[in-house]
Amino acid sequence: MSGLMYLTGAVVSPFLAYQAYKFHKFYLNGGVIKNNGLLYSWESNKLASSPNPPHKSFIDGHRWNTLDEFKAKSLKNQGSDNPVFSSTFSIFKDTEKELELPNWKLKKVKSEKFFLNANNICRSMLVLGGAGGGKTVYLLNLLSQKDWYSKAVIFSKKGDFDKVLFRGKSIDILVQNKLKEASIHNILDEPIQYIDVYVKSLMNGALGEEKQDFFSSSAKMEMEEILQEIFIKASDDGLNTKEKWEFLITEYERKYEEAMKGDSKSLKDVFNTVKLQFKALYFMAWRIIETDAATFTAKDFFNASYDNRIFLNATDPTQEASIAATYSVLVKYQLSLQNDWCKKPVVHIQDEYNSLSKIVGEDLLNEAREVGRSRMFACVAGLQGLPSNKEQAQKLLINMQYLVAFAGTDTETLTTICNLLGRVTYIFQKQSISKQKSGDSFSTSEERVQKDVLTNYHLNILQDEEFSHVFMGIKERILFKGQNPLVELSERKYVDTTAEIDMVDYFRWLKDRKEKLKKKSSSVASAIDDIVNSANLS
């Protein structure tokens, strides 16, 4: 028995000695006073995701959340009607080293989850970060939690979400006219008031907002007039979908022919602009008339009784104009719905936001963020850096409820993020030691100090810690370093979202159409050539 006691004592004694050291260092001594005046402690109510001024020294400003604050805010959101998991608590590596946490404590801390009230995402969220930093992982994590949103509108330049989330055209909608699984947006079956929205966005997508001039404005009016004639004829004659699209391009060809035969140079210039917009419409008409492609409208999407998603695949630059037009109609349609028309938000994933803003226009995106909350918009913008236009950047930040920052963004954006939080004021404690014969004498002096809450260093170091981010909810006083687990989602084998249609069939159709039109009106053969050549999507 005495041998067992001796063995136990030999094992326990170093442990007890270490605990005594920790007790003296962190409790009796009041914490280790560092040169920067920040307190490190492993007490759970003081543990932070970065060096943090202790509550007793804090005067004003934004603070990093302690673990207890983190858990309390998360618990409150979990009790809401619509919680959504965001990330787990994490600690900067240098802070982790200074804290000297035992492994069991470190693992427990890093298992703490943070939940958001999904309805607050309707006040908009920004997800910033460079390529490979974890931005897409974060967005995929949000989307894979299907319970917190009713529908999703997903714009992506890379098509990252399609292959793992798209459930086939009978449930979800894929928008990119060259893809086999895509459904075609049937603007001719939308309410007539959306013609203006569609045509304007189609033109912005093809020409860019900054290139609008007299001819583009006149071209817009011509296109609207042609489409309105289709609506009137469809109403009078009861045309079906294929007949509407055939009449659309036939009417366009007739008007183009008249313009080219006429003497008005300005009208010819107008129709030279119109033909750029009809490039997309020709291709859509062929898909509907010749390939029996599935079609959809905004009304179909929002009125569906089941949860569904629409994927705006912008991987092909030739399809950006039609995608911009479709997205604009979707936004305007949702804005027209009654307040709180559904119980759960419609999440709008705007990955590569800067690209989206160029093709649809900043005004539309601002409208969705600024007035869309009551219409259940949950706008989540993903971007590598804030827009260089200061006014655009300011509008993004003003309307933001949450900002999730990953590594890899530009220096100017990093500085802007840091400035959002401002500075913290706290009592700086400086310890001095004087050597005396009787032993060392310690004294402490105090002064008020201001420090940046967040620095470029905090954001730059994230690149060394996979999928880590800084989460900010300034209006709710949320600030912590988070970690995002990689969502393991397999590609859906039963549907290929990357398979393209055979373009040879489209060019064969164009050629046949050209020959028929030449026989019908040989005097305008050159005009017919021009029309058909402009419909080439390459």
FENJO-V453999 format. One record per residue. N is the residue number from 1. RES is the residue in one small letter. PHI is phi in degrees with one decimal (999 if undefined). PSI is psi as a letter, one per 30 degrees, with the letter a starting at -180 (* if undefined). D_LAST is the distance of its C-alpha to the last C-alpha in Angstrom with 2 decimals. Layout:
N/RES/PHI/PSI/D_LAST ; N/RES/PHI/PSI/D_LAST
This chain:
1/m/999/e/88.44 ; 2/s/-63.5/e/89.06 ; 3/g/-65.6/e/86.66 ; 4/l/-64.8/e/83.89 ; 5/m/-63.4/e/84.54 ; 6/y/-63.5/e/84.39 ; 7/l/-63.9/e/81.08 ; 8/t/-62.1/e/79.59 ; 9/g/-62.0/e/80.86 ; 10/a/-66.6/e/79.31 ; 11/v/-79.9/e/75.89 ; 12/v/-77.6/e/76.10 ; 13/s/-54.6/e/77.67 ; 14/p/-61.9/e/74.60 ; 15/f/-63.7/e/72.53 ; 16/l/-64.5/e/75.18 ; 17/a/-64.5/e/75.37 ; 18/y/-65.7/e/71.62 ; 19/q/-65.4/e/71.76 ; 20/a/-64.3/e/74.68 ; 21/y/-62.2/e/72.69 ; 22/k/-64.4/e/69.74 ; 23/f/-63.1/e/72.13 ; 24/h/-68.5/e/73.71 ; 25/k/-70.2/e/70.46 ; 26/f/-102.4/f/68.52 ; 27/y/-113.5/e/71.30 ; 28/l/-65.4/e/74.55 ; 29/n/-84.7/f/72.92 ; 30/g/73.9/g/70.59 ; 31/g/101.6/l/67.43 ; 32/v/-79.6/k/66.32 ; 33/i/-91.2/j/66.01 ; 34/k/-90.7/l/63.20 ; 35/n/-61.4/e/62.68 ; 36/n/-87.7/g/59.96 ; 37/g/78.5/g/62.31 ; 38/l/-98.7/k/60.32 ; 39/l/-94.5/k/62.06 ; 40/y/-102.7/k/60.93 ; 41/s/-155.3/l/62.42 ; 42/w/-104.6/g/61.87 ; 43/e/-65.6/k/63.48 ; 44/s/-62.0/f/60.99 ; 45/n/-82.1/f/61.41 ; 46/k/-119.4/f/60.50 ; 47/l/-64.4/k/57.77 ; 48/a/-128.0/l/54.60 ; 49/s/-85.8/g/51.14 ; 50/s/-159.7/l/51.98 ; 51/p/-50.1/k/55.25 ; 52/n/-139.6/k/56.59 ; 53/p/-65.4/k/59.63 ; 54/p/-65.7/l/62.18 ; 55/h/-56.0/e/62.95 ; 56/k/-68.4/f/66.37 ; 57/s/-101.7/f/64.91 ; 58/f/-75.4/k/61.95 ; 59/i/-110.5/d/62.43 ; 60/d/-156.5/l/59.14 ; 61/g/110.1/a/55.36 ; 62/h/-86.4/k/52.72 ; 63/r/-124.4/l/53.62 ; 64/w/-71.7/k/52.03 ; 65/n/-73.8/k/52.95 ; 66/t/-75.1/l/55.73 ; 67/l/-62.4/e/55.48 ; 68/d/-64.6/e/57.81 ; 69/e/-63.9/e/55.82 ; 70/f/-55.8/e/52.62 ; 71/k/-67.0/e/54.26 ; 72/a/-66.5/e/55.78 ; 73/k/-66.2/e/52.55 ; 74/s/-65.1/e/50.72 ; 75/l/-62.6/e/53.60 ; 76/k/-61.5/e/53.53 ; 77/n/-69.5/e/49.84 ; 78/q/-63.6/f/50.44 ; 79/g/-82.7/f/53.00 ; 80/s/-76.4/l/50.52 ; 81/d/-70.0/f/49.11 ; 82/n/-143.3/i/45.65 ; 83/p/-80.3/l/45.67 ; 84/v/-140.0/k/42.67 ; 85/f/-71.6/k/42.99 ; 86/s/-106.7/e/41.53 ; 87/s/-168.8/l/42.88 ; 88/t/-99.0/l/46.05 ; 89/f/-66.6/k/48.44 ; 90/s/-142.7/l/48.11 ; 91/i/-133.4/k/49.97 ; 92/f/-61.4/k/48.97 ; 93/k/-60.9/e/50.09 ; 94/d/-67.3/e/52.46 ; 95/t/-67.9/e/54.03 ; 96/e/-58.0/e/54.29 ; 97/k/-66.5/e/56.24 ; 98/e/-68.2/e/58.60 ; 99/l/-68.6/f/59.22 ; 100/e/54.6/h/60.54 ; 101/l/-72.2/k/59.75 ; 102/p/-62.7/l/60.99 ; 103/n/-57.7/e/58.24 ; 104/w/-64.0/e/59.27 ; 105/k/-71.3/e/59.01 ; 106/l/-63.0/e/55.63 ; 107/k/-63.8/e/54.16 ; 108/k/-65.7/e/55.62 ; 109/v/-62.0/e/54.20 ; 110/k/-77.2/f/50.68 ; 111/s/-96.3/f/50.81 ; 112/e/-72.3/k/51.28 ; 113/k/-101.2/k/48.36 ; 114/f/-110.9/k/47.21 ; 115/f/-112.3/k/46.23 ; 116/l/-107.9/l/44.77 ; 117/n/-82.8/j/45.48 ; 118/a/-57.4/f/42.07 ; 119/n/-64.7/f/42.92 ; 120/n/-74.1/f/43.02 ; 121/i/-67.2/f/39.36 ; 122/c/-67.1/f/38.85 ; 123/r/-91.2/g/39.88 ; 124/s/88.7/k/36.67 ; 125/m/-136.6/k/36.11 ; 126/l/-110.7/k/34.28 ; 127/v/-121.9/j/33.34 ; 128/l/-106.5/k/32.87 ; 129/g/164.9/l/32.17 ; 130/g/-78.9/l/30.13 ; 131/a/-59.7/k/28.09 ; 132/g/83.0/g/30.46 ; 133/g/-79.7/f/33.24 ; 134/g/122.3/g/33.43 ; 135/k/-60.0/e/31.57 ; 136/t/-66.2/e/29.43 ; 137/v/-59.6/e/32.62 ; 138/y/-64.7/e/34.41 ; 139/l/-64.2/e/31.84 ; 140/l/-66.1/e/31.74 ; 141/n/-62.5/e/35.51 ; 142/l/-62.4/e/35.61 ; 143/l/-69.1/e/33.23 ; 144/s/-73.0/f/35.08 ; 145/q/-91.1/i/38.22 ; 146/k/-72.5/f/37.51 ; 147/d/-71.7/f/40.90 ; 148/w/-89.5/f/40.53 ; 149/y/-130.2/l/37.60 ; 150/s/-90.5/e/37.04 ; 151/k/-144.4/l/33.26 ; 152/a/-139.0/k/30.39 ; 153/v/-115.6/j/27.14 ; 154/i/-120.3/j/25.15 ; 155/f/-100.5/k/22.23 ; 156/s/-145.1/k/20.95 ; 157/k/-82.4/f/18.28 ; 158/k/-111.5/f/19.34 ; 159/g/68.6/g/20.15 ; 160/d/-64.2/e/23.67 ; 161/f/-90.7/f/25.51 ; 162/d/-59.4/e/23.67 ; 163/k/-68.2/f/24.85 ; 164/v/-110.3/f/28.49 ; 165/l/-114.2/f/29.01 ; 166/f/-66.8/k/26.83 ; 167/r/-106.8/g/29.29 ; 168/g/98.6/l/27.21 ; 169/k/-67.0/f/25.96 ; 170/s/-74.4/f/29.56 ; 171/i/-119.2/d/30.58 ; 172/d/-96.0/l/27.75 ; 173/i/-124.8/k/24.43 ; 174/l/-107.1/k/21.06 ; 175/v/-113.1/j/18.36 ; 176/q/177.3/j/14.68 ; 177/n/-59.0/f/13.36 ; 178/k/-82.4/f/11.52 ; 179/l/-87.7/k/14.90 ; 180/k/-61.5/e/17.61 ; 181/e/-83.1/g/20.31 ; 182/a/-75.1/k/18.74 ; 183/s/-103.0/k/20.59 ; 184/i/-96.2/k/19.11 ; 185/h/-71.2/j/20.72 ; 186/n/-91.4/i/22.62 ; 187/i/-61.1/f/23.23 ; 188/l/-73.0/f/25.11 ; 189/d/-106.4/g/27.77 ; 190/e/-79.4/l/28.27 ; 191/p/-56.6/k/31.27 ; 192/i/-60.8/f/30.66 ; 193/q/-68.8/f/31.41 ; 194/y/-92.2/g/28.11 ; 195/i/-59.9/e/26.07 ; 196/d/-58.5/e/26.70 ; 197/v/-61.5/e/25.66 ; 198/y/-65.0/e/22.42 ; 199/v/-65.8/e/21.36 ; 200/k/-60.8/e/22.48 ; 201/s/-71.5/e/20.54 ; 202/l/-61.3/e/17.33 ; 203/m/-72.1/e/17.84 ; 204/n/-59.9/e/18.90 ; 205/g/-66.0/e/15.87 ; 206/a/-86.3/e/13.55 ; 207/l/-106.7/f/16.11 ; 208/g/90.0/k/18.53 ; 209/e/-59.3/e/22.20 ; 210/e/-74.7/f/23.45 ; 211/k/-100.6/g/21.43 ; 212/q/-72.2/k/23.10 ; 213/d/-144.9/a/25.09 ; 214/f/-58.5/e/26.86 ; 215/f/-68.2/e/23.86 ; 216/s/-68.9/e/21.97 ; 217/s/-64.8/e/25.27 ; 218/s/-67.6/e/25.77 ; 219/a/-63.9/e/22.28 ; 220/k/-59.9/e/23.13 ; 221/m/-64.0/e/26.37 ; 222/e/-63.5/e/24.82 ; 223/m/-64.3/e/22.46 ; 224/e/-60.1/e/25.47 ; 225/e/-63.4/e/27.56 ; 226/i/-61.8/e/25.23 ; 227/l/-65.2/e/25.10 ; 228/q/-62.9/e/28.85 ; 229/e/-62.3/e/29.48 ; 230/i/-64.0/e/27.76 ; 231/f/-61.3/e/30.09 ; 232/i/-65.2/e/33.08 ; 233/k/-65.2/e/32.41 ; 234/a/-61.8/e/31.72 ; 235/s/-69.2/e/35.03 ; 236/d/-73.6/e/36.93 ; 237/d/-103.0/f/35.69 ; 238/g/64.9/h/35.03 ; 239/l/-68.1/k/31.46 ; 240/n/-85.7/a/30.02 ; 241/t/-59.5/e/26.60 ; 242/k/-63.1/e/24.82 ; 243/e/-65.0/e/26.73 ; 244/k/-62.5/e/25.73 ; 245/w/-72.1/e/21.98 ; 246/e/-66.0/e/22.54 ; 247/f/-65.8/e/24.75 ; 248/l/-58.9/e/22.29 ; 249/i/-74.6/e/19.60 ; 250/t/-65.3/e/22.51 ; 251/e/-65.8/e/24.20 ; 252/y/-63.0/e/21.18 ; 253/e/-61.0/e/20.80 ; 254/r/-63.4/e/24.56 ; 255/k/-68.6/e/24.63 ; 256/y/-63.6/e/21.80 ; 257/e/-59.1/e/23.78 ; 258/e/-61.8/e/26.96 ; 259/a/-64.3/e/25.59 ; 260/m/-71.2/f/24.34 ; 261/k/-78.7/f/27.69 ; 262/g/-76.9/l/29.69 ; 263/d/-97.6/f/31.19 ; 264/s/-79.0/j/30.06 ; 265/k/-67.1/e/27.76 ; 266/s/-63.6/e/27.36 ; 267/l/-66.8/e/26.26 ; 268/k/-62.8/e/23.61 ; 269/d/-64.8/e/22.39 ; 270/v/-61.6/e/22.45 ; 271/f/-72.3/f/20.30 ; 272/n/-67.6/f/17.76 ; 273/t/-80.4/e/17.50 ; 274/v/-58.1/e/17.71 ; 275/k/-63.7/f/14.65 ; 276/l/-66.1/e/12.52 ; 277/q/-77.9/e/14.21 ; 278/f/-75.5/f/14.00 ; 279/k/-55.4/e/10.25 ; 280/a/-68.5/e/11.31 ; 281/l/-67.1/e/14.50 ; 282/y/-58.4/e/13.29 ; 283/f/-65.2/e/11.61 ; 284/m/-63.1/e/14.81 ; 285/a/-60.5/e/16.97 ; 286/w/-61.6/e/15.75 ; 287/r/-59.7/e/16.46 ; 288/i/-75.7/e/19.83 ; 289/i/-75.0/e/20.91 ; 290/e/-100.2/f/19.91 ; 291/t/-111.6/g/19.85 ; 292/d/54.4/h/22.66 ; 293/a/-63.2/k/20.90 ; 294/a/-65.9/k/23.39 ; 295/t/-123.2/l/23.42 ; 296/f/-151.2/l/25.21 ; 297/t/-130.8/l/26.54 ; 298/a/-60.5/e/28.03 ; 299/k/-61.7/e/31.39 ; 300/d/-56.5/e/30.77 ; 301/f/-66.6/e/30.00 ; 302/f/-75.3/f/32.93 ; 303/n/-90.1/f/35.42 ; 304/a/-59.4/k/34.98 ; 305/s/-75.9/f/38.42 ; 306/y/-106.3/l/37.17 ; 307/d/-71.3/k/35.62 ; 308/n/-148.7/l/31.85 ; 309/r/-129.3/l/28.80 ; 310/i/-122.0/k/25.34 ; 311/f/-106.5/j/22.63 ; 312/l/-94.9/j/19.80 ; 313/n/-87.6/j/17.41 ; 314/a/-101.8/h/15.28 ; 315/t/-70.5/f/14.10 ; 316/d/-103.4/j/10.34 ; 317/p/-58.0/f/9.75 ; 318/t/-70.3/f/7.23 ; 319/q/-102.8/g/10.40 ; 320/e/-63.1/e/12.95 ; 321/a/-62.4/e/13.76 ; 322/s/-68.2/e/14.78 ; 323/i/-66.0/e/16.55 ; 324/a/-61.0/e/18.38 ; 325/a/-64.2/e/19.51 ; 326/t/-64.1/e/20.78 ; 327/y/-62.9/e/22.60 ; 328/s/-62.0/e/24.23 ; 329/v/-66.2/e/25.62 ; 330/l/-59.5/e/26.90 ; 331/v/-64.4/e/28.70 ; 332/k/-63.8/e/30.18 ; 333/y/-65.1/e/31.31 ; 334/q/-65.0/e/33.07 ; 335/l/-64.9/f/34.69 ; 336/s/-82.1/f/36.10 ; 337/l/-74.4/l/37.94 ; 338/q/-67.8/l/41.62 ; 339/n/-56.7/k/42.91 ; 340/d/51.2/h/43.19 ; 341/w/-68.5/f/41.65 ; 342/c/-139.1/l/41.37 ; 343/k/-80.7/f/43.54 ; 344/k/-118.7/l/40.90 ; 345/p/-66.2/l/38.00 ; 346/v/-99.7/j/34.33 ; 347/v/-83.3/k/32.85 ; 348/h/-107.8/j/29.65 ; 349/i/-85.5/j/28.20 ; 350/q/-108.5/i/26.09 ; 351/d/-69.2/k/25.04 ; 352/e/55.4/h/23.44 ; 353/y/-55.7/e/25.04 ; 354/n/-61.5/e/24.07 ; 355/s/-68.0/e/20.32 ; 356/l/-62.1/e/21.25 ; 357/s/-65.1/e/23.51 ; 358/k/-69.7/e/20.90 ; 359/i/-93.1/f/18.64 ; 360/v/-105.4/f/21.58 ; 361/g/97.4/k/24.26 ; 362/e/-67.2/e/27.43 ; 363/d/-59.7/e/29.73 ; 364/l/-64.0/e/28.51 ; 365/l/-68.4/e/28.94 ; 366/n/-63.4/e/32.33 ; 367/e/-62.4/e/33.39 ; 368/a/-62.4/e/32.67 ; 369/r/-75.7/e/34.78 ; 370/e/-78.3/e/37.50 ; 371/v/-119.9/g/38.35 ; 372/g/-85.5/f/36.68 ; 373/r/-58.9/e/39.46 ; 374/s/-70.3/f/41.58 ; 375/r/-94.2/g/38.57 ; 376/m/69.4/h/38.26 ; 377/f/-76.9/k/35.19 ; 378/a/-121.8/i/35.30 ; 379/c/-83.2/k/32.65 ; 380/v/-119.8/j/32.09 ; 381/a/-94.6/k/29.87 ; 382/g/-108.3/k/28.77 ; 383/l/-150.9/l/27.99 ; 384/q/-79.8/f/28.53 ; 385/g/-161.5/l/30.39 ; 386/l/-64.9/l/31.58 ; 387/p/-56.7/k/29.60 ; 388/s/-67.4/f/30.70 ; 389/n/-69.4/j/31.56 ; 390/k/-60.9/e/35.19 ; 391/e/-65.4/e/35.34 ; 392/q/-63.1/e/32.39 ; 393/a/-61.1/e/33.96 ; 394/q/-64.0/e/37.32 ; 395/k/-64.0/e/36.11 ; 396/l/-61.4/e/34.63 ; 397/l/-75.9/e/37.93 ; 398/i/-62.2/e/40.25 ; 399/n/-86.5/g/38.94 ; 400/m/-79.8/k/38.84 ; 401/q/-96.4/e/41.34 ; 402/y/-131.3/k/40.37 ; 403/l/-129.6/k/38.70 ; 404/v/-115.8/j/37.94 ; 405/a/-109.2/k/37.41 ; 406/f/-106.0/l/36.27 ; 407/a/-73.8/l/36.28 ; 408/g/99.0/g/33.69 ; 409/t/-93.6/l/33.06 ; 410/d/-75.9/l/33.66 ; 411/t/-61.4/e/37.21 ; 412/e/-64.1/e/37.01 ; 413/t/-66.0/e/35.92 ; 414/l/-57.3/e/38.72 ; 415/t/-63.0/e/41.24 ; 416/t/-62.1/e/40.18 ; 417/i/-60.9/e/40.63 ; 418/c/-62.7/e/44.02 ; 419/n/-67.3/f/45.12 ; 420/l/-59.4/e/44.46 ; 421/l/-84.1/f/47.40 ; 422/g/72.0/b/49.67 ; 423/r/-122.9/l/52.89 ; 424/v/-109.6/k/55.66 ; 425/t/-110.6/k/59.34 ; 426/y/-149.4/l/61.91 ; 427/i/-84.8/j/65.32 ; 428/f/-85.0/k/65.08 ; 429/q/-108.7/k/67.83 ; 430/k/-116.3/k/68.91 ; 431/q/-102.2/k/71.38 ; 432/s/-122.1/l/73.82 ; 433/i/-122.2/k/76.28 ; 434/s/-117.2/k/79.65 ; 435/k/-87.1/k/81.72 ; 436/q/-132.7/l/85.35 ; 437/k/-61.9/e/88.22 ; 438/s/-77.6/f/88.25 ; 439/g/132.3/l/84.52 ; 440/d/-71.8/k/81.12 ; 441/s/-115.0/k/80.94 ; 442/f/-107.3/k/77.71 ; 443/s/-140.5/l/76.88 ; 444/t/-128.6/k/73.84 ; 445/s/-116.3/l/72.81 ; 446/e/-127.0/k/70.32 ; 447/e/-154.6/l/68.04 ; 448/r/-81.8/k/65.06 ; 449/v/-133.9/k/61.69 ; 450/q/-109.8/k/58.16 ; 451/k/-135.9/l/55.21 ; 452/d/-66.2/k/51.46 ; 453/v/-66.8/e/50.82 ; 454/l/-123.3/k/47.44 ; 455/t/-124.3/l/46.50 ; 456/n/-56.7/f/43.48 ; 457/y/-60.3/e/45.39 ; 458/h/-58.5/e/45.25 ; 459/l/-81.5/e/41.45 ; 460/n/-68.1/e/40.92 ; 461/i/-72.1/f/43.17 ; 462/l/-60.6/f/41.03 ; 463/q/-66.0/f/38.73 ; 464/d/-89.1/f/41.73 ; 465/e/-129.2/j/42.15 ; 466/e/-52.9/k/39.38 ; 467/f/60.8/g/37.80 ; 468/s/-85.0/l/40.55 ; 469/h/-152.9/l/40.13 ; 470/v/-105.6/k/42.28 ; 471/f/-101.7/k/42.54 ; 472/m/-126.8/k/43.60 ; 473/g/-129.2/i/44.80 ; 474/i/-59.6/e/46.52 ; 475/k/-69.1/f/47.76 ; 476/e/-106.0/g/49.29 ; 477/r/55.4/h/50.54 ; 478/i/-114.5/k/48.56 ; 479/l/-154.1/j/47.83 ; 480/f/-154.4/l/47.64 ; 481/k/-90.7/k/45.81 ; 482/g/-119.1/l/44.07 ; 483/q/-126.6/k/42.67 ; 484/n/-113.8/j/39.92 ; 485/p/-68.7/k/40.33 ; 486/l/-71.2/k/37.30 ; 487/v/-81.9/k/36.39 ; 488/e/-88.0/j/36.35 ; 489/l/-121.1/k/33.83 ; 490/s/-86.9/l/32.60 ; 491/e/-65.7/k/29.17 ; 492/r/-77.9/j/29.42 ; 493/k/-74.1/f/29.54 ; 494/y/-81.9/f/29.43 ; 495/v/-142.8/k/25.90 ; 496/d/-104.0/j/22.74 ; 497/t/-82.1/g/20.64 ; 498/t/-108.3/f/17.93 ; 499/a/-67.4/k/17.41 ; 500/e/-98.6/l/14.04 ; 501/i/-74.5/l/14.07 ; 502/d/-81.4/j/13.55 ; 503/m/-69.8/f/10.22 ; 504/v/-59.9/e/12.23 ; 505/d/-64.2/e/14.40 ; 506/y/-66.3/e/11.94 ; 507/f/-67.1/e/10.98 ; 508/r/-65.4/e/14.75 ; 509/w/-63.7/e/15.62 ; 510/l/-61.0/e/13.67 ; 511/k/-64.1/e/15.48 ; 512/d/-62.9/e/18.74 ; 513/r/-65.1/e/18.53 ; 514/k/-61.5/e/18.04 ; 515/e/-63.9/e/21.07 ; 516/k/-66.2/e/23.15 ; 517/l/-69.0/e/22.55 ; 518/k/-64.7/e/23.48 ; 519/k/-65.4/e/26.67 ; 520/k/-74.4/e/27.46 ; 521/s/-148.6/i/27.03 ; 522/s/-65.6/f/26.86 ; 523/s/-68.9/f/27.81 ; 524/v/-117.5/h/24.46 ; 525/a/-57.6/e/22.33 ; 526/s/-65.6/e/20.53 ; 527/a/-65.5/e/19.83 ; 528/i/-63.3/e/18.49 ; 529/d/-57.2/e/16.11 ; 530/d/-62.8/e/14.96 ; 531/i/-59.7/e/14.61 ; 532/v/-66.7/e/12.61 ; 533/n/-62.3/e/10.25 ; 534/s/-70.1/f/9.80 ; 535/a/-83.3/f/9.02 ; 536/n/-67.1/k/5.74 ; 537/l/-86.5/f/3.79 ; 538/s/-70.7/*/0.00
